[in-house]
Amino acid sequence: MREGIPSYLAQLIIAQYGEETAERIAQGFECRRKTTLRANRIKNDAAGVLSALEAAGIAAQRVSWSEDAFILENAHEDAVTPLSIYENGEIYMQSLSSMIPPIVLDPKAEENILDMAAAPGGKTTQIAALTGNRAQITACERHAARAERMKYNLQKQGATRVSVMNIDARQLDDMFRFDRVLLDAPCSGSGTLQLREGSRARFTKEYLDKTVKTQEALLVKALSLLRPGCEMVYSTCSILERENEEIVRRAMKKTGAQLVPIEAQAFPGVPLLPVTLPGTMCVCPDETYEGFFVAKLRRVR
């Protein structure tokens, strides 16, 4: 594989996917990823955002599976940040892949929703927007500085019904119950490498082993906090089975939770990798998307 990809990660990718798909992934790591953003429907709609971008000379392409997502065709983030739609929180700079988990979660107004590892708040604010700012959201972040940054983003985006808790979500009281839970778990970031941008993954066996333990503990906790019959989404920005399908399988075995199959056809044009757990989805990195895994689960009892 390519220079810049940690050797242990390269070994895992080839062992899991085979050389042909590993080459496709490596090509994705080499791309300069396009800049993408989301219209914040709490403050503006897609038409208004598109008009503002066009007025600034920025061409943008709509995304078929989202009312709010845009791909910039001739500009990067530095062209957007001076605009009033950015300053006013009418848009949020967000990767397309990371927009998928809140859409799969399918949050509803008036629900009580938990975002377990929420900073910097992109998915939290997306959930708020998808519910018309009418869901009660609890957003957890264990690092104080990141929690403060999230509060700033929430305020800027106008997400007024979010309670921020500076806590490791594994320590939440077992008396809590939620209608939906989003767990975008801490992970190796194996799907996000951008070799042209000089990004490098901190990737060793020891680091991965530690991360996997955290992911499993968080997912089991998430399922315990769900009301019976309710659903949650587990996601990572990893493309490795160890952090994805294996975690989901073990959590289902421990808790009796059921997999809720994701309809991949609801996301036309998203490049997918093969998965070993049917009904989950894993996005392949390319010039538009980061590598990302998404699974939906239902608590049965």
DRENMISE-136405 format. One line per 5 residues: their letters; for each residue y, x, z of C-alpha. Coordinates in pm, whole numbers, m for minus. Layout:
N
a) Y X Z ~ ...
# end
This chain:
301
mregi) 0 0 0 ~ 369 94 m6 ~ 547 366 184 ~ 722 212 482 ~ 444 m34 564
psyla) 284 79 892 ~ m67 206 825 ~ m230 m19 1086 ~ m60 m326 936 ~ m168 m221 587
qliia) m529 m192 706 ~ m521 m538 860 ~ m367 m699 552 ~ m622 m542 315 ~ m913 m633 545
qygee) m795 m995 574 ~ m678 m1069 221 ~ m845 m815 m7 ~ m669 m566 m229 ~ m536 m810 m493
taeri) m357 m1038 m246 ~ m250 m737 m39 ~ m75 m604 m348 ~ 105 m938 m389 ~ 220 m920 m27
aqgfe) 337 m560 m71 ~ 542 m665 m374 ~ 703 m931 m155 ~ 795 m668 102 ~ 968 m468 m172
crrkt) 1193 m754 m286 ~ 1553 m789 m181 ~ 1541 m1136 m36 ~ 1792 m1392 m155 ~ 2044 m1533 90
tlran) 1967 m1888 200 ~ 2143 m2136 424 ~ 2121 m2486 558 ~ 2384 m2759 553 ~ 2442 m2879 908
riknd) 2436 m3254 862 ~ 2592 m3305 1207 ~ 2920 m3179 1056 ~ 2881 m3200 678 ~ 2634 m3310 414
aagvl) 2473 m3116 132 ~ 2720 m3245 m126 ~ 3015 m3130 82 ~ 2862 m2787 137 ~ 2782 m2747 m232
salea) 3142 m2840 m321 ~ 3278 m2580 m79 ~ 3047 m2310 m215 ~ 3144 m2389 m574 ~ 3514 m2379 m482
agiaa) 3456 m2027 m348 ~ 3283 m1923 m671 ~ 2940 m1912 m513 ~ 2655 m2061 m717 ~ 2382 m2225 m514
qrvsw) 2045 m2373 m599 ~ 1903 m2676 m416 ~ 1552 m2670 m268 ~ 1323 m2959 m363 ~ 1152 m2998 m25
sedaf) 1470 m3009 187 ~ 1786 m3217 161 ~ 1982 m2944 335 ~ 1860 m2606 205 ~ 2037 m2383 m48
ilena) 1954 m2055 m221 ~ 2258 m1851 m318 ~ 2233 m1724 m673 ~ 2510 m1468 m696 ~ 2616 m1384 m342
hedav) 2499 m1260 m5 ~ 2591 m1350 351 ~ 2911 m1144 352 ~ 3053 m1377 86 ~ 2984 m1682 302
tplsi) 3099 m1576 649 ~ 3475 m1587 564 ~ 3448 m1952 449 ~ 3565 m2238 668 ~ 3227 m2412 636
yenge) 3076 m2111 813 ~ 3351 m2075 1072 ~ 3335 m2447 1153 ~ 2956 m2458 1189 ~ 2906 m2680 885
iymqs) 2631 m2445 765 ~ 2374 m2220 929 ~ 2246 m1899 772 ~ 1869 m1940 790 ~ 1564 m1827 596
lssmi) 1385 m2096 398 ~ 1055 m2020 567 ~ 1201 m2076 913 ~ 1330 m2418 804 ~ 972 m2539 748
ppivl) 850 m2572 1111 ~ 1118 m2825 1221 ~ 1051 m3033 910 ~ 676 m3031 983 ~ 755 m3125 1345
dpkae) 922 m3444 1211 ~ 1145 m3503 1516 ~ 1289 m3848 1585 ~ 1606 m3975 1751 ~ 1580 m4043 2125
enild) 1270 m3825 2166 ~ 1243 m3564 2439 ~ 1177 m3236 2254 ~ 1103 m2884 2377 ~ 1185 m2567 2182
maaap) 990 m2302 2374 ~ 1127 m1974 2236 ~ 1451 m2100 2095 ~ 1705 m1817 2056 ~ 1912 m1766 1851
ggktt) 1897 m2143 1797 ~ 1846 m2191 1424 ~ 1549 m2424 1459 ~ 1702 m2590 1766 ~ 2015 m2684 1575
qiaal) 1801 m2794 1280 ~ 1606 m3030 1507 ~ 1936 m3166 1638 ~ 2059 m3221 1283 ~ 1734 m3385 1168
tgnra) 1761 m3637 1453 ~ 2127 m3714 1396 ~ 2209 m3534 1721 ~ 2027 m3812 1906 ~ 1721 m3633 2047
qitac) 1724 m3478 2393 ~ 1628 m3114 2335 ~ 1533 m2854 2594 ~ 1569 m2500 2458 ~ 1409 m2211 2649
erhaa) 1496 m1844 2621 ~ 1389 m1586 2878 ~ 1647 m1319 2791 ~ 1988 m1399 2940 ~ 2195 m1239 2663
raerm) 2002 m1423 2392 ~ 2035 m1749 2586 ~ 2414 m1704 2596 ~ 2423 m1635 2223 ~ 2221 m1950 2164
kynlq) 2469 m2154 2366 ~ 2745 m2027 2137 ~ 2548 m2126 1825 ~ 2469 m2469 1966 ~ 2833 m2534 2043
kqgat) 2945 m2411 1701 ~ 2693 m2636 1528 ~ 2788 m2938 1739 ~ 2440 m2979 1890 ~ 2559 m3161 2200
rvsvm) 2230 m3291 2341 ~ 2060 m2958 2406 ~ 1989 m2822 2753 ~ 1945 m2443 2756 ~ 1708 m2298 3015
nidar) 1714 m1922 3075 ~ 1342 m1908 3151 ~ 1012 m1790 3010 ~ 863 m2117 2887 ~ 529 m2021 3040
qlddm) 696 m2074 3378 ~ 808 m2432 3312 ~ 700 m2678 3580 ~ 381 m2862 3487 ~ 553 m3190 3575
frfdr) 753 m3170 3251 ~ 635 m3389 2960 ~ 768 m3389 2605 ~ 728 m3609 2298 ~ 727 m3306 2069
vllda) 718 m2930 2114 ~ 816 m2651 1877 ~ 670 m2311 1956 ~ 800 m2050 1717 ~ 614 m1779 1903
pcsgs) 718 m1416 1951 ~ 515 m1218 1700 ~ 473 m889 1517 ~ 709 m995 1239 ~ 447 m885 986
gtlql) 578 m1135 730 ~ 940 m1020 739 ~ 937 m661 618 ~ 1204 m578 360 ~ 1144 m224 243
regsr) 1456 m216 26 ~ 1667 m304 330 ~ 1507 m30 536 ~ 1339 m267 782 ~ 1046 m122 968
arftk) 791 m301 1183 ~ 705 m176 1530 ~ 336 m208 1469 ~ 49 m65 1669 ~ m281 m205 1791
eyldk) m152 m202 2148 ~ 160 m396 2054 ~ m39 m654 1858 ~ m291 m698 2141 ~ m7 m768 2385
tvktq) 164 m1010 2146 ~ m156 m1206 2086 ~ m203 m1263 2460 ~ 151 m1396 2491 ~ 106 m1627 2192
eallv) m213 m1781 2327 ~ m63 m1835 2673 ~ 243 m2000 2522 ~ 41 m2230 2297 ~ m189 m2344 2577
kalsl) 120 m2409 2790 ~ 287 m2600 2507 ~ m12 m2832 2473 ~ m15 m2895 2849 ~ 349 m3006 2834
lrpgc) 294 m3257 2552 ~ 242 m3622 2631 ~ m113 m3733 2534 ~ m120 m3846 2171 ~ 195 m3649 2084
emvys) 230 m3359 1842 ~ 365 m3006 1832 ~ 416 m2724 1583 ~ 306 m2364 1631 ~ 465 m2109 1398
tcsil) 510 m1735 1360 ~ 678 m1502 1113 ~ 343 m1323 1082 ~ 83 m1336 806 ~ m202 m1208 1023
erene) m494 m1429 1119 ~ m503 m1269 1465 ~ m162 m1418 1545 ~ m215 m1740 1356 ~ m546 m1916 1291
eivrr) m729 m1731 1569 ~ m466 m1832 1826 ~ m483 m2195 1714 ~ m863 m2202 1724 ~ m877 m2062 2077
amkkt) m609 m2298 2204 ~ m789 m2599 2055 ~ m1113 m2489 2219 ~ m944 m2449 2558 ~ m745 m2773 2550
gaqlv) m936 m3010 2323 ~ m629 m3047 2100 ~ m674 m3160 1740 ~ m534 m3005 1425 ~ m300 m3230 1227
pieaq) m331 m3120 862 ~ m6 m3019 693 ~ 39 m3160 343 ~ 119 m2848 144 ~ 227 m3060 m153
afpgv) 526 m3168 56 ~ 662 m2815 1 ~ 652 m2764 m377 ~ 735 m2416 m494 ~ 658 m2247 m163
pllpv) 431 m1946 m232 ~ 122 m1974 m13 ~ m143 m1734 110 ~ m505 m1836 172 ~ m577 m1955 527
tlpgt) m903 m1959 721 ~ m816 m2281 902 ~ m771 m2565 650 ~ m468 m2781 721 ~ m248 m2490 826
mcvcp) m12 m2309 590 ~ 87 m1946 550 ~ 384 m1855 332 ~ 365 m1540 120 ~ 668 m1311 130
detye) 859 m1286 m197 ~ 1220 m1264 m314 ~ 1301 m1606 m166 ~ 1064 m1657 129 ~ 959 m1462 437
gffva) 595 m1454 537 ~ 545 m1741 781 ~ 261 m1940 941 ~ 278 m2306 1046 ~ 23 m2528 1221
klrrv) 55 m2877 1367 ~ m147 m2990 1669 ~ m195 m3312 1862 ~ m276 m3338 2232 ~ m569 m3574 2273
r) m597 m3609 2650
# end
